[in-house]
Amino acid sequence: MDAMSSSPERVALIRRVRGRSSVVYEIDHAGTPLSIRMAPTEDADGVLHWSLEVTSSRAQGVVVKATDLTRAAALTTVARAWVRQADELDLPRVDWAGVNHLLSDIRAV
């Protein structure tokens, strides 16, 4: 299954928390809470990348991480990793296309 395609679920932004160097988006995904932390990082050559960490209180402390050149690319990488590890880590099913759409609407990706 493609990480960015699945059946549509209700996805809503609950809260946006801005930190000194990151933003956390707290999302309700059809009753499943998700927390997406985005922060800029630089590699050894000084190239800006985006680091994303996704957690859910229903995922027993699992943090799925990705770093890429853009926030959208990092979200795609996180989504694929989440889907790939869902059964093994007992992660909740997520409509990543819906999450991507929501984050695009609020200009987070």
C-alpha positions as CSV (number, residue, x, y, z in Angstrom):
1,M,0.0,0.0,0.0
2,D,1.3,3.5,-0.8
3,A,1.9,5.5,2.3
4,M,0.1,8.5,1.0
5,S,-3.0,6.7,-0.1
6,S,-5.7,5.1,1.9
7,S,-9.3,5.5,2.7
8,P,-10.2,9.0,3.9
9,E,-10.5,9.5,7.6
10,R,-11.4,12.6,9.7
11,V,-8.1,14.5,10.3
12,A,-8.2,17.7,12.4
13,L,-5.6,20.0,13.8
14,I,-6.0,20.2,17.6
15,R,-3.1,22.5,18.4
16,R,0.1,24.0,17.0
17,V,2.9,24.6,19.5
18,R,5.8,26.7,18.3
19,G,9.1,26.2,20.1
20,R,12.3,28.0,19.8
21,S,13.5,25.9,16.9
22,S,10.6,23.6,16.1
23,V,6.8,23.3,15.6
24,V,4.6,20.6,17.0
25,Y,1.3,19.8,15.3
26,E,-1.1,17.9,17.5
27,I,-3.6,16.1,15.2
28,D,-6.7,14.1,15.8
29,H,-7.0,11.3,13.3
30,A,-10.5,9.8,13.7
31,G,-9.9,9.6,17.5
32,T,-6.2,8.7,17.2
33,P,-3.9,11.4,18.5
34,L,-0.8,12.1,16.5
35,S,2.0,14.5,17.3
36,I,4.2,15.7,14.5
37,R,7.3,17.7,15.4
38,M,9.1,19.5,12.6
39,A,12.5,21.2,13.0
40,P,15.2,22.5,10.6
41,T,18.6,20.9,10.8
42,E,21.8,21.4,8.9
43,D,24.0,18.6,7.6
44,A,27.8,18.7,7.7
45,D,28.0,20.8,4.6
46,G,25.5,23.4,6.0
47,V,22.6,22.3,3.8
48,L,19.2,22.8,5.4
49,H,17.1,19.7,6.0
50,W,13.9,19.1,7.8
51,S,13.6,16.6,10.6
52,L,10.2,15.1,11.5
53,E,9.2,13.0,14.4
54,V,5.8,11.4,14.7
55,T,4.3,9.8,17.8
56,S,0.9,8.7,19.0
57,S,-0.1,7.9,22.5
58,R,-1.6,4.7,21.0
59,A,1.9,3.6,19.8
60,Q,3.5,2.7,23.1
61,G,6.2,5.3,23.0
62,V,7.3,4.6,19.4
63,V,8.8,7.6,17.6
64,V,9.1,7.4,13.8
65,K,11.6,9.8,12.4
66,A,12.8,11.1,9.0
67,T,15.0,13.8,7.7
68,D,14.8,15.2,4.1
69,L,15.4,18.4,2.1
70,T,11.8,19.6,2.5
71,R,9.1,19.1,5.1
72,A,6.8,17.5,2.5
73,A,9.5,15.0,1.5
74,A,10.2,14.2,5.2
75,L,6.5,13.7,5.8
76,T,6.4,11.2,2.9
77,T,9.4,9.3,4.3
78,V,7.8,9.2,7.8
79,A,4.5,8.0,6.4
80,R,6.2,5.2,4.4
81,A,8.2,4.2,7.5
82,W,5.0,4.2,9.7
83,V,3.1,2.0,7.2
84,R,6.1,-0.3,6.8
85,Q,6.4,-0.8,10.6
86,A,2.7,-0.6,11.5
87,D,2.2,-4.4,12.1
88,E,5.5,-5.0,13.8
89,L,5.3,-2.0,16.2
90,D,1.5,-2.2,16.6
91,L,1.1,1.4,15.2
92,P,-2.4,2.8,14.7
93,R,-3.5,3.0,11.0
94,V,-3.2,6.5,9.7
95,D,-4.6,8.2,6.6
96,W,-1.4,9.8,5.6
97,A,-3.0,11.4,2.6
98,G,-5.4,13.2,4.9
99,V,-2.6,14.2,7.2
100,N,-0.6,15.6,4.2
101,H,-3.7,17.4,3.0
102,L,-4.3,19.0,6.4
103,L,-0.7,20.0,6.8
104,S,-0.7,21.5,3.3
105,D,-3.9,23.4,4.0
106,I,-2.2,25.1,7.0
107,R,1.0,25.6,5.0
108,A,3.1,23.3,7.3
109,V,4.4,21.3,4.2
